[in-house]
Amino acid sequence: MVFIDETGASTKMARLRGRAPRGERCRAPVPHGHWKTTTFVGGVRLEGMTAPMVLDGAMNGPAFLAYVEQVLWPTLAPRASWAMDN
């Protein structure tokens, strides 16, 4: 049994709260304009992680199909089952 899950990170994510010395404003740099999204997808089984893939950009239908066919499928046993978290 393999469970597939994905997560993403974006450089436009900025903290909304922070700490600063009393009386001083909390300032932190935030990227401006050129944001980038990175997606990580992989399979988890009892033995550990399998078939990891990092994708520049968001996951879409063709990218997911390519992941299943080219990365995940070769690692599966002949009658293995898999579940996807969406």
Backbone torsions as a table, in degrees:
resi	resn	phi	psi	omega
1	MET	NA	130.9	179.0
2	VAL	-126.5	130.4	175.3
3	PHE	-103.4	128.5	-180.0
4	ILE	-102.4	133.2	177.2
5	ASP	-142.9	151.8	178.2
6	GLU	-131.7	153.8	175.1
7	THR	-145.0	158.6	-178.9
8	GLY	-135.9	158.9	176.2
9	ALA	-136.4	145.0	-179.7
10	SER	-128.8	141.9	179.1
11	THR	-75.4	-7.4	177.8
12	LYS	-87.3	-0.9	177.4
13	MET	-73.7	122.4	-179.2
14	ALA	-124.7	147.8	177.7
15	ARG	-68.1	141.9	178.0
16	LEU	-95.1	-19.1	-178.5
17	ARG	-136.1	155.9	178.5
18	GLY	-162.9	-175.7	-179.6
19	ARG	-118.7	146.5	176.3
20	ALA	-150.5	156.9	176.1
21	PRO	-58.0	150.8	-177.9
22	ARG	-54.4	131.0	178.3
23	GLY	88.1	-7.5	179.3
24	GLU	-109.0	148.4	178.7
25	ARG	-80.6	139.2	176.8
26	CYS	-82.0	118.7	-179.7
27	ARG	-125.6	139.8	177.0
28	ALA	-146.3	143.5	179.6
29	PRO	-69.2	144.2	177.5
30	VAL	-128.7	132.1	178.3
31	PRO	-59.0	143.1	-178.3
32	HIS	-122.9	121.8	169.9
33	GLY	87.5	-51.6	-174.0
34	HIS	-102.0	79.2	-178.9
35	TRP	-87.0	152.8	-179.2
36	LYS	-134.7	138.4	176.8
37	THR	-112.6	135.5	176.9
38	THR	-124.9	134.6	-179.5
39	THR	-116.1	137.4	175.5
40	PHE	-119.9	130.3	177.2
41	VAL	-133.0	144.7	179.9
42	GLY	-164.3	168.8	177.9
43	GLY	-107.3	143.8	178.2
44	VAL	-121.9	127.5	175.0
45	ARG	-130.6	175.5	-178.0
46	LEU	-55.9	-35.2	-178.2
47	GLU	-76.3	-12.7	179.7
48	GLY	131.1	-159.0	-177.5
49	MET	-76.9	142.6	176.6
50	THR	-142.2	151.9	173.8
51	ALA	52.9	54.9	177.3
52	PRO	-77.1	147.7	176.4
53	MET	-148.6	135.6	175.9
54	VAL	-111.1	134.7	-175.4
55	LEU	-126.4	129.6	172.9
56	ASP	-77.4	115.8	-177.5
57	GLY	108.3	-176.3	-179.0
58	ALA	-84.8	153.5	177.4
59	MET	-78.4	132.7	175.4
60	ASN	-129.4	-178.6	-176.6
61	GLY	-57.5	-52.9	179.8
62	PRO	-62.2	-36.7	178.7
63	ALA	-67.5	-39.9	179.1
64	PHE	-67.1	-41.7	177.9
65	LEU	-61.6	-42.0	177.4
66	ALA	-63.1	-39.4	177.4
67	TYR	-61.1	-48.4	-178.1
68	VAL	-63.1	-46.6	-175.8
69	GLU	-71.9	-40.6	-171.1
70	GLN	-99.3	-25.5	-175.6
71	VAL	-111.2	-52.6	-175.1
72	LEU	-75.9	-49.1	-173.1
73	TRP	-53.6	-44.4	-179.9
74	PRO	-63.4	-18.6	-178.9
75	THR	-91.4	-7.9	-176.0
76	LEU	-86.1	147.0	172.5
77	ALA	-72.3	161.2	-175.6
78	PRO	-52.5	-40.5	-177.8
79	ARG	-115.8	30.9	-179.2
80	ALA	-72.5	149.8	174.9
81	SER	-112.7	153.7	-180.0
82	TRP	-141.9	151.6	-179.4
83	ALA	-129.5	146.3	-177.8
84	MET	-117.0	136.1	174.8
85	ASP	-96.6	123.3	-178.7
86	ASN	-117.7	NA	NA
